[in-house]
């Protein structure tokens, strides 16, 4: 079944590319580039886009070179094994993700999934199922889609893994942007329920989100999934790095 879905999806993408060519511009700044298939971003964006250097072994945020884990992960229990984020959430990367989330730039999901795929391959990550952070039905209606789900579906095709909805968001929550970790965690209480518990029993999951900051959302999702899954890993397109290692 997956082979047929992949065939028809690829056919649809090729037809859309002919009618509405999008593969000539950097996915971040939208400047013209030479070879999109080889590298879908320009040389200028490449210099700052990628999440490199010394990073926390748990949440992938950048930390001082002498440390292996950030103060935030030391002081907060994590329900996931590790988080993987190929990009830095700043400058043109941030603009790109905002276009993807709020301006109907759904075509970016495919490139984001490729970047995540390359990143986790370099880390030799093994998993059974791809899943995603849920959006409330009102948010899906407003946007027309769940950004995390689009990325997860593209990644599942690349990795030849099933993409399964494991959580449903039943209650609306306040915007997380300006909240501390504790406030975000409180905000998420009783907002989601688990579904497809049998399908993930004793399986290793890869939970997808678009951006992570304090990890409160992916932590909450992982906590709900943990009684059923064997292990839970997290991947997001970009890491919004904590300004201080002990920031809440």
C-alpha positions in Angstrom: 0.0 0.0 0.0 2.8 2.4 0.9 4.4 1.8 -2.6 1.2 2.9 -4.3 0.8 6.0 -2.1 4.4 6.9 -2.7 4.0 6.5 -6.5 0.9 8.7 -6.7 2.3 11.3 -4.3 5.5 11.6 -6.4 3.5 11.8 -9.6 1.4 14.6 -8.1 4.5 16.5 -6.9 6.1 16.3 -10.4 2.9 17.7 -12.0 2.7 20.5 -9.5 6.4 21.3 -9.9 5.8 21.7 -13.7 2.8 24.0 -13.1 4.1 25.8 -10.1 7.9 25.5 -10.0 9.2 26.0 -6.4 12.5 24.2 -6.7 14.5 27.2 -7.9 14.7 29.2 -4.6 16.4 28.8 -1.3 13.8 27.4 1.2 14.9 29.9 3.8 15.5 33.3 2.1 13.9 32.6 -1.3 16.9 33.7 -3.2 17.5 32.0 -6.5 19.8 28.9 -6.2 21.7 26.7 -8.7 20.8 23.1 -7.9 17.8 22.7 -5.6 18.0 18.8 -5.6 21.6 18.9 -4.4 21.1 21.7 -1.8 17.8 23.5 -1.4 19.3 26.5 0.3 21.8 29.2 -0.6 25.4 29.5 0.5 24.7 32.5 2.7 21.9 30.8 4.7 24.0 27.7 5.0 26.5 29.6 7.2 24.1 30.1 10.0 21.1 27.8 9.4 22.5 24.6 10.8 22.5 23.6 14.5 26.1 22.8 15.0 28.8 23.0 17.7 28.6 21.6 21.3 25.0 20.6 22.1 23.1 19.1 25.0 23.0 15.3 24.6 19.3 15.3 25.5 17.6 18.3 24.0 20.1 19.4 21.3 20.4 23.0 22.4 23.8 24.7 22.1 25.8 24.8 25.3 29.2 25.7 26.6 32.0 23.5 25.2 32.9 22.0 28.6 29.3 20.7 29.2 27.5 17.6 27.9 24.0 18.4 29.2 22.2 21.7 29.6 21.1 23.0 33.0 17.5 22.8 31.9 17.6 19.1 31.2 19.4 18.6 34.5 16.6 20.2 36.4 13.6 18.9 34.4 12.8 15.2 33.9 12.6 14.3 30.2 10.2 11.7 29.0 11.9 11.3 25.6 15.3 9.7 24.9 16.8 12.5 22.8 15.7 15.4 20.6 17.2 16.0 17.1 17.0 19.5 15.4 19.0 20.1 12.3 18.4 23.9 12.1 18.7 27.0 14.2 15.4 28.9 14.7 16.6 32.4 13.7 16.9 34.8 10.8 15.7 33.4 7.5 15.1 29.9 9.0 12.6 31.5 11.3 11.0 33.4 8.4 10.8 30.1 6.4 9.1 28.2 9.2 6.6 31.1 9.8 5.7 31.0 6.1 5.2 27.2 6.4 3.0 27.5 9.5 1.0 30.6 8.7 1.2 31.4 5.0 0.2 28.1 3.5 3.8 27.2 2.3 3.0 23.5 2.6 5.6 22.6 -0.1 8.3 23.3 2.5 7.4 20.1 4.4 9.2 17.9 1.9 12.5 19.8 2.3 12.2 20.0 6.1 11.6 16.2 6.2 14.7 15.6 4.0 16.8 17.7 6.4 15.5 15.8 9.4 16.1 12.5 7.6 19.7 13.4 6.8 20.3 14.5 10.4 18.9 11.4 12.1 20.7 9.1 9.6 24.0 10.8 10.7 23.0 9.9 14.3 22.2 6.3 13.4 18.7 6.6 14.9 16.5 3.6 14.6 12.7 3.7 15.1 9.5 1.9 14.2 6.8 4.6 13.8 6.7 8.3 13.0 4.1 10.3 14.9 3.5 14.0 15.5 2.5 16.7 17.9 -1.3 17.3 17.5 -3.0 20.6 16.7 -6.4 21.5 18.0 -9.2 21.2 15.4 -9.7 25.0 15.4 -6.0 25.6 14.5 -6.2 22.9 11.7 -9.4 24.6 10.4 -7.7 28.0 10.4 -4.5 26.9 8.7 -6.0 24.1 6.7 -3.4 21.6 8.0 -1.3 20.6 11.0 2.4 21.6 10.2 3.9 18.8 12.3 1.7 16.2 10.6 2.8 17.3 7.1 6.5 17.0 8.1 5.8 13.6 9.7 4.1 12.2 6.7 6.9 13.3 4.4 9.5 11.9 6.7 7.6 8.6 7.0 7.7 8.3 3.2 11.4 9.0 3.1 12.2 6.5 5.9 9.6 3.9 4.7 7.9 3.9 8.1 4.3 4.1 9.0 3.0 7.5 10.1 0.4 7.1 12.9 -1.7 9.7 14.7 -1.1 8.8 18.4 -2.5 12.0 20.2 -5.5 14.2 19.8 -5.7 17.7 21.1 -9.1 18.1 22.7 -8.7 21.4 24.4 -7.4 24.7 23.1 -4.3 26.1 24.9 -2.9 29.7 25.1 0.0 30.6 22.9 3.2 29.1 24.3 5.6 31.7 22.9 6.1 33.9 25.9 5.6 31.4 28.7 8.2 29.7 30.9 8.7 25.9 30.9 6.4 25.6 34.0 3.8 27.8 32.5 3.9 25.9 29.3 3.6 22.6 31.1 0.6 23.9 33.1 -1.0 25.3 29.9 -0.8 21.8 28.3 -2.5 19.9 31.2 -5.5 17.9 30.1 -5.2 19.2 26.6 -4.5 15.9 24.8 -5.7 12.3 24.9 -3.9 9.2 23.4 -5.3 7.2 20.5 -4.0 4.1 18.8 -2.4 2.8 21.9 -2.3 -0.8 20.6 -0.5 0.3 17.5 2.4 1.7 19.4 2.7 -1.0 22.1 6.4 -1.7 22.7 7.4 0.3 19.6 10.1 3.0 19.2 8.5 6.3 18.2 9.9 9.3 16.5 7.7 12.3 17.5 7.8 15.2 15.1 7.3 19.0 15.8 8.2 22.0 13.8 10.2 24.0 16.5 11.2 23.2 20.0 12.3 25.7 22.7 11.8 24.5 26.3 10.7 21.1 25.1 7.5 21.4 27.2 5.2 20.3 24.4 7.2 17.3 23.2 7.8 16.4 26.9 4.0 16.4 27.6 3.4 14.3 24.5 6.1 11.9 25.4 4.8 11.5 28.9 1.4 10.5 27.5 3.0 8.0 25.1 5.6 6.5 27.4 3.3 4.0 29.2 2.7 2.3 25.8 5.8 2.9 23.6 9.2 1.2 24.2 11.2 4.4 23.5 10.3 7.9 22.3 12.7 10.1 20.3 11.9 13.6 19.2 12.8 15.5 16.0 11.9 19.1 15.0 12.9 21.2 12.0 14.6 23.8 14.2 15.9 24.5 17.7 15.0 27.8 19.3 18.0 27.8 21.7 17.6 28.8 25.3 19.1 32.2 26.0 20.5 30.8 29.3 21.3 27.2 30.1 19.2 27.4 33.2 16.3 29.2 31.5 12.8 27.9 32.4 
